[in-house]
Amino acid sequence: ATTLGASAAEKGRYFGAAIAAPKLGDTTYSAILKREFTSVTPENEMKWDATEPSRGTFNYTAGDRIVAQAQANGQKVRGHTLAWHSQMPAWAQALSGSALRSAMLNHVTQVATHYKGKIYAWDVVNEAFADDGRGSRRNSSLQQTGNDWIEAAFRAARAADPAAKLCYNDYSTDGVNAKSTAVYNMVADFKARGVPIDCVGFQSHLTNNAPSDYQANLQRFANLGVDVQITELDIAGSGQAAAYATVTRACLAVSRCTGITVWGIRDSDSWRTGTNPLLFDAGGAKKAAYTSVLDALNAG
Ligand code: G3I
């Protein structure tokens, strides 16, 4: 096929992009979004600070706009993210212990209930493991409410929206390493104990290449009985076109890899300012990386 989404669909996958509500009025941006992508992730609009700016006061306006647009375009929606140590509103940052635990579980329940039936997959918990090379949990205020905070969030999300796939999402987990193995062990434990989890998100913020064991890492998680999703792909550096092909082929080679999401549409939309890590340039033109992905999707 001639678009990312259509070519991915021919292989049973979605191809998505993170989007920003303020840019939906940009005609170039919206045209690419509608033409190329079959899934969207709100880049910021469903985070805790955006949806519950003050305790018990919920604001879904921007998230609702993105969901409505996606539904009009026949696109899936990946919800991002119900429980994350970052972008917590100030009132939640001031909480700890059982007060924070109950506020977090209420947040998960309220937001997942609001979007019930409209979310293909939720990043229920984001970035709960540390970067210490030992696979430790991140020592956040959420972690300090008790080691079981992650499973509590997953149970609350399942209760609120049984139809949504529930994902654990993280970065620097793109190869076999201490951090990805800690995530792997958590997922294995959850599956063994019947804790509801359906997928693992690999953010895949890369530079120049993917780890040589990228596909093997995805496969070992799939072998646990969960879907794997590439959730925030962007690739900086001169090797980006080849690396995008490698990542695309890895997803196609792992049957439970259900789709790829790039973290933005144009280079100018990227959080990685100045590194030009996406598939379209600032003017909305297709880059070599775009062609590399399309060719990989269409191959074989
Ligand atoms: O909306 C406000 C605006 O009103 C204000 O004028 C402006 C300046 O203060 O800030 C705007 O909010 C910013 C927001 O992006 C929207 O642009 C926040 O400051 C800024 O922190 C926020 O950054 C986002 C970041 O997550 C933190 O939430 C990035 O856009 C977003 O790409 C990035 O995405 C994360 C994923 O959620 C999780 N994985 C890592 C990834 C990259 O950091």
Residues whose N, C-alpha, C, O or C-beta is under 5 A from the ligand:
A	BS01	G3I	E43 N44 Q87 W271
